Amino acid sequence: MVNLQANITRPNNPSLAEQARLKKIVDSFPPRSIAEFLVHVCIRRGTDVFFYFDQAQLIHEIEQFYTNQTCPLRFDPSFICLALTIFALGSHWTPLERPGHSRIDEHDPGRLFFEQAKVLVPDIIELPGLRSIQVCLILGVYLMPQNAVGSSYVYTGMALRKALAFDLHQDSDDQAMDAREREVRRRLWWSIYSLERCSTIKLNRPRSVAPDIITVPLPTVMPEFDDSQKFNNVLLQIAFARLISILDRVADWESTVTNDSGRADTSSLENQLREWKDSLPGDFDLETIPPQDSRYRAVFHIWLNYYYAWIVMGKMSLITLVRMTLRRHLGDNPEPCNIDAKAEKLSKSCAKASKKLLQLFEDLNQTGYTTRFSFTDFQGCSIATIVTLIAGILDRDPGYERRVRFGLDFLRRMATGNPNAQVGVRFVEALRSISNEAWSKLSRSRQPPANVIDEGLQSSAYNEWAEWLSNQEQSQNFNNNEAIGEGALGADQNTQVPPGADAEFWSTGPEVLEWSSRTDAVLEPLMSRLPVPQLQAGEQLDPFETYRLSTTYNDDQPFLMGLTGFDVLDFAGYPPDMAP
């Protein structure tokens, strides 16, 4: 297979300019020891739950590249580009290999290799063979921290489309293909598909491939192949592919949740998630895996996406429940909230999943093996914190403040050196202010006003007061009577409030026109460009209207929304008066 791929991907008659460009890049390759170190880090730290390449084959090819000056690989742009992408991804994870506890790097050490690989992409993008597909996949993974919704999304999409063109999604019956090559194709497909589908769900993007066109089976355990891999993660690959298939159905259900038929499928999805969890191997318990083990972060991400699936399933119910409760207690609709038991159960499952997810990050934090930045980690922690804040509008247990504080602190630390992520943290901080204000006002509205007393006692007191006043009026002169009249008039004016509402909250003064008026300065310059609806006379502002997202005013906005998880929650996407 090594020779077959080398022959397939070798370019025919490259131009002099292409040869010169290739030679310049090859001459700039790092020394062999550094190259082997970066390959080792990429495999050990960057492979996670995916399959990028046959590790034994790649290690052998790197050795041939450095030891044989006439090796065809030295003139193969697809191999050289693949090696550069591996160096770039490996460089990203080198902080986990540093001795001691030095400070977190604030620059991207893989940028040099990425820039070189990017130069070669036009030369290899139309070449047949697996390497050009692998290049696009690894570049998509590498670019997720920098621009998940832009460059990473594009490269991952290119990998998916090249895989489709290469028929990786179909179960091949080619007799010339041996079992090892068939398994490589199978694992590469499911890694590309699972990553791309997981990303589109998290970024609130449409599905790219319909599941019913996929005929290739899931990866299988193949001892003779797996034993040759430096990091044998085949069970993780299988578990992740199965989980994403369920998450795909969850996302489908959520997108059609207004249909009764879609709502009826929830129990089936819940059972599928529980069955998936019960089927995991016993060694997928993070408490039994040493933090320095290559499997630790991979298993961590398995559990992260499991809890994420529960959040996706329950987010609509939670947000709708919050909206209806706010309208009942703070608006002009005194009718009780008609939330069915199923929707309430889903909202509780969503909030519970956010707690579990934050606990995962607390455990990761205690290991000390945190990285400079990871899109998956940042977005997971962000959406868990956001859901906690939203659920905290209605109810707060004794551990609420600690969880929120940890979530924000961890986000700030992960955002080190990443300006987009730092602005994303400020989005979450602004939501915290909104949540606190909503919780405060909702708590006050649920309690009877301090001046309300027992109705019978109030009636008796009023009669006593009226009798006393009558006696006083008879004994006082005209001037005193006039003074008392003025005082009564003033008191009457001061006690006027809008019926059924908190006058302070529903004031239309500029200082309280909307909950987020104080957060505009925090989110400048991005938040200042959010389209804020203008209120007509007597109109009330939806508490979450501030977060009605626009994709037209700034290129960074979609990235920030996807990065923090606001896009997934899609506050503006649900009909405001829709009961689950």
C-alpha positions as a printed NumPy array, in Angstrom:
array([[  0.   ,   0.   ,   0.   ],
       [  2.944,   2.324,   0.724],
       [  4.321,   1.863,  -2.779],
       [  0.864,   2.073,  -4.328],
       [  0.097,   5.425,  -2.71 ],
       [  3.551,   6.788,  -3.525],
       [  3.019,   5.93 ,  -7.18 ],
       [ -0.495,   7.32 ,  -7.253],
       [  0.365,  10.651,  -5.698],
       [  3.693,  11.36 ,  -7.4  ],
       [  3.185,  14.431,  -9.61 ],
       [  3.752,  14.159, -13.328],
       [  6.177,  16.641, -14.856],
       [  6.028,  19.429, -12.252],
       [  6.957,  22.854, -13.569],
       [ 10.298,  24.444, -12.739],
       [  8.524,  26.88 , -10.416],
       [  6.842,  24.006,  -8.568],
       [ 10.142,  22.15 ,  -8.278],
       [ 11.879,  25.251,  -6.915],
       [  9.074,  25.894,  -4.428],
       [  9.175,  22.289,  -3.271],
       [ 12.962,  22.278,  -2.878],
       [ 12.886,  25.477,  -0.845],
       [ 10.329,  23.986,   1.54 ],
       [ 12.204,  20.683,   1.855],
       [ 15.429,  22.546,   2.639],
       [ 13.636,  24.344,   5.479],
       [ 12.428,  21.122,   7.123],
       [ 13.423,  20.777,  10.773],
       [ 16.199,  18.356,  11.75 ],
       [ 15.17 ,  14.732,  11.938],
       [ 15.114,  14.694,  15.746],
       [ 12.674,  17.618,  15.828],
       [ 10.528,  16.11 ,  13.077],
       [ 10.28 ,  12.823,  14.97 ],
       [  9.435,  14.69 ,  18.169],
       [  6.611,  16.607,  16.474],
       [  5.237,  13.434,  14.878],
       [  5.342,  11.805,  18.313],
       [  3.441,  14.731,  19.9  ],
       [  0.876,  14.807,  17.096],
       [  0.167,  11.108,  17.573],
       [  0.276,  11.174,  21.355],
       [ -1.591,  14.433,  22.009],
       [ -3.344,  15.493,  18.819],
       [ -4.913,  12.268,  17.559],
       [ -7.601,  12.22 ,  20.24 ],
       [-10.627,  10.171,  19.08 ],
       [ -9.715,  10.375,  15.384],
       [ -7.732,   8.472,  12.79 ],
       [ -5.474,  10.654,  10.67 ],
       [ -3.056,   8.154,   9.134],
       [ -1.454,   4.756,   9.554],
       [  1.026,   5.715,  12.266],
       [  3.496,   2.907,  11.577],
       [  3.528,   3.761,   7.878],
       [  4.   ,   7.485,   8.505],
       [  6.876,   6.935,  10.936],
       [  8.573,   4.689,   8.374],
       [  8.096,   7.302,   5.646],
       [  9.581,  10.058,   7.812],
       [ 12.612,   7.862,   8.417],
       [ 12.998,   7.237,   4.678],
       [ 12.622,  10.938,   3.941],
       [ 15.527,  11.886,   6.214],
       [ 17.862,   8.957,   5.561],
       [ 17.552,   8.573,   1.794],
       [ 18.284,  11.691,  -0.241],
       [ 16.933,  10.036,  -3.398],
       [ 13.706,   8.888,  -1.751],
       [ 10.708,   9.683,  -4.021],
       [  8.924,  11.141,  -1.007],
       [ 11.313,  14.112,  -1.069],
       [  9.779,  15.119,  -4.421],
       [  6.168,  14.307,  -3.581],
       [  4.203,  17.476,  -2.704],
       [  1.379,  15.478,  -1.109],
       [  3.719,  13.767,   1.359],
       [  5.642,  16.973,   2.093],
       [  2.394,  18.861,   2.7  ],
       [  1.123,  16.06 ,   4.937],
       [  4.34 ,  16.109,   6.958],
       [  4.065,  19.883,   7.417],
       [  0.476,  19.624,   8.662],
       [  1.565,  16.956,  11.146],
       [  4.403,  19.219,  12.329],
       [  1.921,  22.093,  12.732],
       [ -0.593,  20.064,  14.739],
       [  2.17 ,  18.508,  16.822],
       [  3.572,  21.962,  17.597],
       [  0.178,  23.059,  18.881],
       [  0.282,  20.352,  21.554],
       [  3.926,  20.74 ,  22.583],
       [  2.932,  22.685,  25.753],
       [  1.744,  19.362,  27.201],
       [  5.248,  17.962,  26.729],
       [  7.154,  20.78 ,  28.381],
       [  8.94 ,  19.873,  31.605],
       [  7.742,  21.477,  34.808],
       [  5.016,  24.087,  34.915],
       [  6.224,  26.951,  32.759],
       [  3.871,  29.721,  31.698],
       [  1.272,  29.212,  28.985],
       [  2.551,  30.204,  25.545],
       [  0.799,  33.164,  23.975],
       [  1.812,  32.415,  20.389],
       [  1.092,  29.624,  17.945],
       [  4.263,  27.523,  17.527],
       [  2.799,  25.656,  14.55 ],
       [  2.185,  28.723,  12.418],
       [  5.505,  28.373,  10.551],
       [  4.645,  24.883,   9.318],
       [  1.058,  25.824,   8.502],
       [  2.152,  28.709,   6.279],
       [  4.435,  26.358,   4.339],
       [  1.748,  23.693,   4.009],
       [ -0.757,  26.264,   2.788],
       [  1.556,  27.112,  -0.109],
       [  1.396,  23.501,  -1.313],
       [ -2.356,  22.999,  -0.968],
       [ -3.125,  24.231,  -4.528],
       [ -0.574,  21.725,  -5.863],
       [ -2.17 ,  18.715,  -4.164],
       [ -5.852,  19.504,  -3.852],
       [ -6.764,  17.778,  -7.117],
       [ -4.387,  14.838,  -6.723],
       [ -5.948,  11.405,  -6.18 ],
       [ -5.017,   9.323,  -3.177],
       [ -5.528,   9.534,   0.549],
       [ -2.798,  12.034,   1.399],
       [ -4.586,  15.068,  -0.013],
       [ -7.642,  14.052,   2.029],
       [ -5.509,  13.622,   5.146],
       [ -3.925,  17.043,   4.609],
       [ -7.325,  18.768,   4.538],
       [ -8.493,  16.871,   7.623],
       [ -5.437,  17.715,   9.729],
       [ -5.466,  21.349,   8.584],
       [ -9.119,  21.537,   9.623],
       [ -8.228,  20.213,  13.075],
       [ -5.219,  22.511,  13.4  ],
       [ -7.205,  25.617,  12.457],
       [-10.119,  25.044,  14.843],
       [ -8.658,  27.234,  17.615],
       [ -7.921,  30.088,  15.203],
       [-11.106,  30.096,  13.142],
       [-13.474,  27.181,  13.626],
       [-16.298,  28.8  ,  11.682],
       [-14.08 ,  29.965,   8.816],
       [-10.865,  28.306,   7.671],
       [-11.289,  25.156,   9.753],
       [-14.846,  24.682,   8.515],
       [-13.658,  25.075,   4.921],
       [-10.741,  22.64 ,   5.192],
       [-12.838,  20.04 ,   7.008],
       [-15.486,  20.444,   4.325],
       [-12.834,  19.938,   1.654],
       [-11.705,  16.745,   3.384],
       [-15.313,  15.529,   3.463],
       [-15.914,  16.265,  -0.21 ],
       [-12.647,  14.689,  -1.315],
       [-13.528,  11.644,   0.792],
       [-16.9  ,  11.476,  -0.968],
       [-15.212,  11.811,  -4.354],
       [-12.878,   8.992,  -3.353],
       [-15.896,   6.865,  -2.296],
       [-14.68 ,   6.466,   1.263],
       [-18.299,   6.558,   2.42 ],
       [-19.111,   3.379,   0.514],
       [-18.245,  -0.146,   1.503],
       [-15.795,  -1.12 ,  -1.207],
       [-15.876,  -4.576,  -2.759],
       [-12.588,  -4.054,  -4.595],
       [-10.816,  -7.402,  -4.389],
       [ -7.458,  -5.735,  -5.019],
       [ -7.751,  -3.923,  -1.682],
       [ -6.315,  -5.783,   1.286],
       [ -7.907,  -5.772,   4.751],
       [ -5.456,  -3.199,   6.118],
       [ -6.126,  -0.673,   3.357],
       [ -9.871,  -1.231,   3.646],
       [ -9.693,  -0.522,   7.378],
       [ -7.609,   2.629,   6.791],
       [-10.258,   3.972,   4.407],
       [-13.013,   3.056,   6.838],
       [-11.384,   4.761,   9.805],
       [-10.435,   7.839,   7.804],
       [-14.012,   8.273,   6.582],
       [-15.604,   8.025,  10.004],
       [-13.081,  10.442,  11.49 ],
       [-13.777,  13.014,   8.786],
       [-17.542,  12.569,   8.894],
       [-17.762,  12.577,  12.704],
       [-15.577,  15.671,  13.072],
       [-17.403,  17.571,  10.343],
       [-20.87 ,  16.67 ,  11.619],
       [-19.963,  17.446,  15.224],
       [-18.569,  20.82 ,  14.123],
       [-21.613,  21.751,  12.048],
       [-23.897,  21.001,  14.994],
       [-21.773,  23.045,  17.388],
       [-21.528,  25.925,  14.922],
       [-25.243,  25.734,  14.057],
       [-24.477,  24.965,  10.419],
       [-26.523,  22.71 ,   8.101],
       [-25.706,  19.054,   7.606],
       [-23.363,  18.352,   4.699],
       [-24.001,  14.629,   4.178],
       [-27.201,  12.649,   4.618],
       [-26.533,   9.599,   6.809],
       [-28.507,   7.299,   4.519],
       [-25.874,   7.514,   1.746],
       [-23.196,   6.073,   4.054],
       [-22.764,   2.341,   3.555],
       [-19.279,   1.829,   4.949],
       [-19.413,   0.094,   8.346],
       [-17.905,   1.516,  11.514],
       [-14.232,   0.839,  12.27 ],
       [-13.474,  -2.583,  13.66 ],
       [-10.819,  -3.923,  15.992],
       [ -7.973,  -5.342,  13.887],
       [ -5.189,  -6.612,  16.184],
       [ -2.51 ,  -7.034,  13.503],
       [ -3.062,  -3.412,  12.468],
       [ -3.789,  -1.883,  15.872],
       [ -0.711,  -3.391,  17.518],
       [  1.513,  -1.484,  15.081],
       [  0.026,   1.897,  16.033],
       [  1.829,   4.086,  18.557],
       [ -1.52 ,   5.246,  19.943],
       [ -4.162,   2.563,  19.577],
       [ -7.449,   4.433,  19.9  ],
       [ -9.729,   2.264,  17.765],
       [-12.259,   1.803,  20.596],
       [-12.38 ,   5.578,  21.007],
       [-12.946,   5.989,  17.263],
       [-15.851,   3.548,  17.379],
       [-17.409,   5.139,  20.474],
       [-17.139,   8.646,  19.031],
       [-18.598,   7.675,  15.644],
       [-21.56 ,   5.998,  17.371],
       [-22.097,   9.013,  19.637],
       [-22.056,  11.474,  16.732],
       [-24.623,   9.334,  14.899],
       [-26.912,   9.763,  17.918],
       [-26.079,  13.47 ,  18.229],
       [-26.975,  13.852,  14.559],
       [-30.44 ,  12.448,  15.279],
       [-30.752,  14.669,  18.349],
       [-29.971,  17.714,  16.21 ],
       [-32.542,  16.549,  13.66 ],
       [-35.179,  16.217,  16.376],
       [-34.318,  19.624,  17.805],
       [-34.643,  21.297,  14.4  ],
       [-38.178,  19.906,  13.991],
       [-39.191,  20.174,  17.631],
       [-42.335,  22.165,  16.842],
       [-43.832,  19.059,  15.207],
       [-45.667,  16.616,  17.451],
       [-44.113,  13.682,  15.616],
       [-40.635,  14.998,  16.339],
       [-41.443,  15.454,  20.017],
       [-42.561,  11.849,  20.32 ],
       [-39.078,  10.594,  19.439],
       [-37.396,  12.104,  22.5  ],
       [-37.661,   9.012,  24.667],
       [-36.018,   6.944,  21.96 ],
       [-33.111,   9.375,  21.748],
       [-32.717,   9.428,  25.511],
       [-32.606,   5.639,  25.541],
       [-30.033,   5.603,  22.749],
       [-27.771,   7.911,  24.734],
       [-28.102,   5.792,  27.861],
       [-27.463,   2.585,  25.924],
       [-24.39 ,   4.166,  24.34 ],
       [-23.105,   5.113,  27.783],
       [-23.744,   1.62 ,  29.173],
       [-21.882,   0.041,  26.247],
       [-18.61 ,   1.889,  26.898],
       [-15.613,  -0.183,  27.991],
       [-14.821,  -0.126,  31.686],
       [-11.501,   1.63 ,  31.089],
       [-13.317,   4.722,  29.774],
       [-13.507,   5.933,  33.367],
       [-11.413,   9.098,  33.679],
       [-10.699,   8.37 ,  37.332],
       [ -8.746,   5.261,  36.315],
       [ -6.683,   6.927,  33.555],
       [ -3.462,   8.781,  34.467],
       [ -3.718,  12.414,  33.272],
       [ -0.471,  12.101,  31.293],
       [ -1.846,   9.113,  29.366],
       [ -2.692,   9.779,  25.699],
       [ -6.166,   8.392,  26.309],
       [ -7.06 ,  10.885,  29.032],
       [ -8.021,  13.836,  26.837],
       [ -9.61 ,  11.535,  24.246],
       [-11.876,   9.937,  26.861],
       [-12.475,  13.412,  28.307],
       [-13.783,  14.549,  24.91 ],
       [-15.979,  11.454,  24.634],
       [-17.734,  12.432,  27.872],
       [-17.784,  16.114,  26.91 ],
       [-19.75 ,  15.339,  23.751],
       [-22.045,  12.958,  25.616],
       [-23.147,  15.709,  27.995],
       [-23.268,  18.11 ,  25.067],
       [-25.871,  15.856,  23.413],
       [-28.095,  16.155,  26.496],
       [-27.706,  19.94 ,  26.393],
       [-28.734,  20.063,  22.73 ],
       [-31.777,  17.915,  23.469],
       [-32.972,  20.034,  26.392],
       [-31.914,  23.559,  25.458],
       [-35.185,  24.52 ,  23.784],
       [-37.221,  23.372,  26.781],
       [-34.963,  25.235,  29.21 ],
       [-34.988,  28.511,  27.285],
       [-38.74 ,  28.359,  26.722],
       [-39.347,  27.629,  30.405],
       [-37.212,  30.622,  31.395],
       [-39.004,  32.913,  28.958],
       [-42.474,  31.869,  30.058],
       [-41.585,  32.189,  33.733],
       [-40.181,  35.681,  33.201],
       [-43.263,  36.765,  31.276],
       [-45.545,  35.429,  33.966],
       [-43.787,  37.073,  36.903],
       [-42.347,  40.207,  35.296],
       [-44.67 ,  40.826,  32.385],
       [-48.366,  41.417,  31.949],
       [-49.406,  37.766,  31.712],
       [-50.447,  36.494,  35.16 ],
       [-51.563,  33.108,  33.828],
       [-49.627,  30.066,  35.125],
       [-46.981,  28.556,  32.851],
       [-48.33 ,  25.512,  31.035],
       [-45.143,  23.467,  30.763],
       [-45.737,  19.759,  30.285],
       [-43.852,  17.234,  32.382],
       [-41.719,  16.048,  29.459],
       [-40.452,  19.527,  28.658],
       [-39.705,  20.194,  32.31 ],
       [-37.79 ,  16.919,  32.507],
       [-35.732,  17.839,  29.429],
       [-34.908,  21.26 ,  30.859],
       [-33.705,  19.627,  34.074],
       [-31.611,  17.139,  32.086],
       [-30.058,  20.057,  30.204],
       [-29.155,  21.867,  33.433],
       [-27.847,  18.649,  34.981],
       [-25.648,  17.99 ,  31.933],
       [-24.133,  21.468,  32.274],
       [-23.212,  20.67 ,  35.89 ],
       [-21.617,  17.388,  34.847],
       [-19.716,  19.122,  32.082],
       [-18.318,  21.787,  34.39 ],
       [-17.309,  19.035,  36.814],
       [-15.359,  17.416,  33.97 ],
       [-13.455,  20.649,  33.47 ],
       [-12.794,  20.964,  37.19 ],
       [-11.283,  17.476,  37.139],
       [ -9.205,  18.374,  34.069],
       [ -8.041,  21.55 ,  35.762],
       [ -6.855,  19.603,  38.796],
       [ -4.628,  17.414,  36.606],
       [ -2.597,  20.421,  35.474],
       [ -2.66 ,  19.15 ,  31.874],
       [ -4.444,  22.099,  30.329],
       [ -3.359,  23.598,  27.033],
       [ -2.916,  27.015,  25.527],
       [ -6.216,  26.81 ,  23.676],
       [ -8.596,  24.176,  22.363],
       [-11.78 ,  25.018,  20.498],
       [-13.52 ,  21.871,  21.733],
       [-12.587,  22.56 ,  25.348],
       [-13.367,  26.277,  25.198],
       [-16.724,  25.852,  23.504],
       [-17.676,  22.997,  25.818],
       [-16.829,  24.973,  28.949],
       [-18.521,  28.064,  27.544],
       [-21.824,  26.417,  26.706],
       [-21.862,  24.604,  30.063],
       [-21.375,  27.948,  31.814],
       [-24.028,  29.625,  29.664],
       [-26.603,  26.909,  30.362],
       [-25.781,  27.165,  34.067],
       [-26.406,  30.918,  33.92 ],
       [-29.706,  30.491,  32.087],
       [-30.916,  27.793,  34.469],
       [-29.758,  30.038,  37.316],
       [-32.404,  32.589,  36.402],
       [-35.009,  30.185,  37.782],
       [-33.17 ,  28.297,  40.5  ],
       [-29.78 ,  28.376,  42.237],
       [-28.429,  25.672,  44.502],
       [-25.614,  26.253,  47.04 ],
       [-22.935,  25.32 ,  44.47 ],
       [-24.179,  27.662,  41.745],
       [-21.827,  30.593,  42.345],
       [-18.807,  28.311,  42.649],
       [-19.589,  26.608,  39.328],
       [-20.092,  29.893,  37.498],
       [-16.938,  31.363,  38.986],
       [-14.913,  28.315,  37.973],
       [-16.374,  28.275,  34.452],
       [-15.464,  31.907,  33.828],
       [-12.01 ,  31.542,  35.384],
       [-11.261,  28.492,  33.247],
       [-12.48 ,  30.269,  30.106],
       [-10.244,  33.256,  30.852],
       [ -7.258,  30.988,  31.242],
       [ -7.931,  29.111,  28.022],
       [ -8.391,  32.417,  26.196],
       [ -4.83 ,  33.513,  26.957],
       [ -3.255,  34.83 ,  23.762],
       [ -6.443,  34.45 ,  21.693],
       [ -8.186,  37.823,  21.19 ],
       [-11.356,  36.249,  19.765],
       [-11.647,  33.926,  22.729],
       [-11.085,  36.816,  25.133],
       [-14.003,  38.694,  23.582],
       [-16.017,  35.482,  23.796],
       [-15.382,  35.389,  27.541],
       [-16.785,  38.894,  27.812],
       [-19.963,  37.709,  26.078],
       [-20.397,  35.09 ,  28.788],
       [-19.598,  37.645,  31.5  ],
       [-22.332,  39.898,  30.099],
       [-24.813,  37.039,  30.24 ],
       [-23.846,  36.537,  33.879],
       [-24.881,  40.128,  34.628],
       [-28.184,  39.605,  32.835],
       [-28.785,  36.332,  34.675],
       [-28.064,  37.944,  38.051],
       [-30.445,  40.814,  37.382],
       [-33.17 ,  38.471,  36.163],
       [-32.737,  36.214,  39.195],
       [-32.918,  39.194,  41.533],
       [-36.075,  40.634,  39.988],
       [-37.714,  37.235,  39.672],
       [-36.992,  36.477,  43.336],
       [-38.573,  39.765,  44.394],
       [-41.631,  39.197,  42.22 ],
       [-42.219,  35.764,  43.768],
       [-42.439,  37.258,  47.27 ],
       [-45.357,  39.41 ,  48.486],
       [-44.452,  43.087,  48.856],
       [-43.289,  44.103,  52.322],
       [-46.297,  46.434,  52.792],
       [-48.869,  43.698,  52.123],
       [-50.454,  42.389,  55.388],
       [-53.26 ,  40.08 ,  56.301],
       [-56.453,  41.18 ,  54.574],
       [-58.588,  40.97 ,  57.736],
       [-56.07 ,  42.888,  59.805],
       [-55.787,  45.483,  57.053],
       [-59.58 ,  46.   ,  57.022],
       [-59.694,  46.431,  60.803],
       [-56.794,  48.866,  60.751],
       [-58.435,  50.882,  57.998],
       [-61.676,  51.239,  60.005],
       [-59.738,  52.32 ,  63.06 ],
       [-57.794,  54.838,  61.   ],
       [-60.982,  56.221,  59.405],
       [-62.612,  56.728,  62.786],
       [-59.504,  58.45 ,  64.13 ],
       [-59.315,  60.706,  61.117],
       [-62.974,  61.681,  61.482],
       [-62.396,  62.679,  65.083],
       [-59.318,  64.678,  64.154],
       [-61.124,  66.557,  61.406],
       [-63.805,  67.656,  63.823],
       [-61.301,  69.084,  66.293],
       [-58.84 ,  70.794,  63.963],
       [-59.1  ,  74.087,  62.179],
       [-59.357,  74.759,  58.462],
       [-55.608,  75.159,  57.899],
       [-54.818,  71.843,  59.48 ],
       [-57.516,  70.185,  57.408],
       [-55.989,  71.696,  54.257],
       [-52.529,  70.417,  55.197],
       [-53.88 ,  66.928,  55.757],
       [-55.607,  67.032,  52.383],
       [-52.406,  67.97 ,  50.572],
       [-50.521,  65.181,  52.322],
       [-53.136,  62.623,  51.366],
       [-53.034,  63.776,  47.746],
       [-49.247,  63.414,  47.636],
       [-49.363,  59.96 ,  49.154],
       [-51.925,  58.886,  46.589],
       [-49.731,  60.046,  43.722],
       [-46.668,  58.266,  45.098],
       [-48.369,  54.887,  45.307],
       [-49.412,  54.614,  41.658],
       [-47.78 ,  51.65 ,  39.875],
       [-48.529,  49.85 ,  36.61 ],
       [-51.059,  47.114,  37.334],
       [-49.533,  43.649,  37.602],
       [-45.948,  44.81 ,  37.141],
       [-42.879,  46.03 ,  38.977],
       [-42.671,  49.745,  38.222],
       [-38.905,  49.819,  38.623],
       [-38.384,  46.964,  36.173],
       [-40.826,  48.087,  33.539],
       [-39.789,  51.738,  33.612],
       [-39.039,  52.987,  30.128],
       [-36.356,  55.339,  31.326],
       [-33.108,  55.173,  29.355],
       [-31.221,  53.64 ,  32.284],
       [-33.467,  50.552,  32.372],
       [-34.739,  50.37 ,  28.809],
       [-33.125,  46.943,  28.447],
       [-31.3  ,  44.564,  30.724],
       [-28.071,  44.743,  28.794],
       [-27.747,  48.529,  28.709],
       [-24.945,  48.323,  31.25 ],
       [-23.206,  45.537,  29.342],
       [-22.816,  47.439,  26.093],
       [-19.527,  48.906,  27.264],
       [-18.289,  45.456,  28.223],
       [-18.917,  44.026,  24.769],
       [-17.627,  46.903,  22.699],
       [-16.859,  46.973,  19.87 ],
       [-18.835,  43.883,  18.804],
       [-21.924,  44.173,  20.982],
       [-22.445,  47.806,  20.018],
       [-23.154,  46.589,  16.497],
       [-25.774,  44.072,  17.562],
       [-29.165,  45.124,  16.175],
       [-31.12 ,  46.342,  19.206],
       [-34.879,  46.592,  18.601],
       [-36.524,  49.951,  19.228],
       [-39.503,  49.849,  21.556],
       [-42.826,  51.394,  20.698],
       [-44.889,  53.114,  23.369],
       [-46.07 ,  50.564,  25.907],
       [-44.087,  47.69 ,  24.313],
       [-42.077,  45.383,  26.541],
       [-38.618,  44.107,  25.638],
       [-38.003,  40.37 ,  25.476],
       [-35.299,  39.663,  28.081],
       [-33.274,  37.692,  25.52 ],
       [-33.894,  40.022,  22.575],
       [-30.44 ,  41.522,  23.075],
       [-28.977,  38.223,  21.924],
       [-30.861,  38.044,  18.636],
       [-27.857,  37.274,  16.513],
       [-26.942,  38.873,  13.214],
       [-24.433,  37.448,  10.76 ],
       [-24.27 ,  40.542,   8.61 ],
       [-22.441,  43.169,  10.58 ],
       [-19.056,  41.661,  11.413],
       [-16.982,  38.741,  10.137],
       [-15.845,  37.887,  13.669],
       [-19.384,  37.576,  14.985],
       [-20.193,  34.078,  13.632],
       [-16.912,  32.808,  15.038],
       [-17.616,  34.298,  18.453],
       [-21.132,  32.902,  18.495],
       [-19.918,  29.439,  17.579],
       [-16.946,  29.662,  19.897],
       [-19.011,  30.465,  22.978],
       [-22.005,  28.28 ,  22.161],
       [-24.498,  31.138,  21.737],
       [-25.118,  29.867,  18.199],
       [-26.137,  26.447,  19.47 ],
       [-28.549,  27.9  ,  22.01 ],
       [-29.996,  30.115,  19.263],
       [-32.009,  32.328,  21.614],
       [-33.756,  34.056,  18.745],
       [-34.531,  30.86 ,  16.876],
       [-37.453,  29.771,  19.035],
       [-40.899,  31.318,  18.734],
       [-41.157,  33.46 ,  21.88 ],
       [-44.548,  32.137,  22.905],
       [-43.996,  28.515,  21.919],
       [-44.58 ,  26.016,  24.697],
       [-42.693,  22.744,  24.258]])
